[in-house]
């Protein structure tokens, strides 16, 4: 699918010039500004199925999918119809609704480790709340996160990824105090020995380990064989809680998320993205004993005016009910294999070195010759070359993540025809890189 143009070819640029005067960097979330690839961000007018159309009339095959939620594709008719019906009854009540019970039942039925769940409004809010719960439950202060894993912009999680086997956190953003950051310990992903050393040094003070079971925020990086089982065993031995950040992987890799796929049960799970069907949402859940520590059942306080609002619950519930069909994940697996094998072949044919990581319908192509298994190896990928490839694909009508360090997503709206068009676009794009 080649991007089409109309006479208003500079509308995105004009809008961006206005936006930078009104919003920091011209955007409401940093990666949208195209700083990782250069150039001017495209302003989107509408989206349908597996495509988006910008304000200049260009249509793209979309592999961002609103950063993961659009597993059914954009403007899915069933979701839109349900939202229209819900909208006619009001947008928010500040009081309980039956929809909250129904989506809680859906999540508890699907996710192996969750017996009770609390809805919130974003993935960041879910991880912040999960950490508070972990600290409240254990009476300990420190948490462990992994280099390259992103869990939202909560203060405890905005710390630099240090070198060596374990580094006490340093603030990674002004406004995050050293006192807060010192309670965060970073360790390399996929390194069991490093985590063992962290617990040897700090085990009595560690409340929880938080991890993306399949990383999506340094690009797609899967766990090594048995790595998640090792993390589970280490945390259990030291009586620390294990938090799976499944904001991205929940209902994406399987109906029960990465914990179903890898058969590892965390103590707390955070969710987002797909469970809102494209509307702002987040959630965290765990065992009945743990979750009953949350107010008003228990002393750990957390609240939210728009938590469980009927619009997000409607879109999420409609989406999750569709995902009961196991053939959805079979279809996504086939699509992922078809696309990534085609992209890899196109790169080889052009003489461009790439490594592609994929788990189900999440994938990233890295411009490197070595396996990408952690932040250090991801960081050695050629970001400048990715930027050139990104723009070459954009010219061919394919919208990828505007950063080397973000996962791409496939939806059930990506037909074989669209996948093959994407592969053909990649053949042209890779050839441009070697001219």
Buried (B, 14 or more C-beta within 10 A) or exposed (E): BEBEEEEEEEBBBBBBEEBEEEEEBBBEEEBBBBBBBEBBBBBBBEBBBBBBBBBBBBBBBBBBBBBBBBBBBBBBEEBBEBBEEBEEEEEBEEEEBEBBEBBBEBBBEBBBBBBBBBBBBBBBBBBBBBBBBBBBBBEBEBBBBBBBBBBBBBBBBBBBBBEEBBBBBBBEEEEBEEEBBBBBBBBBBBBBEBBBBBBEBBBEBBBBBBBBBBBBBBBBBBBBEEBBBBBBBBBEEBEBBBBBBBBBBBBBBBBBBBBBBBEBBBBBBBBBBBBBBBBBBBBBBBBEEBBEBBEEEBEBEBEBEBBBBBBBBBBBBBBBBBBEEEEBBEBBBEBBEBBBEBBBEBBEEBEBEBBBBBBBBBBBBBBBEEEBBBBBBBBBBBBEBBBBBBBBBBBBBBBBBBBBBBBBBBBBBBEEEBBEBBBBBBBBBBBBBEE
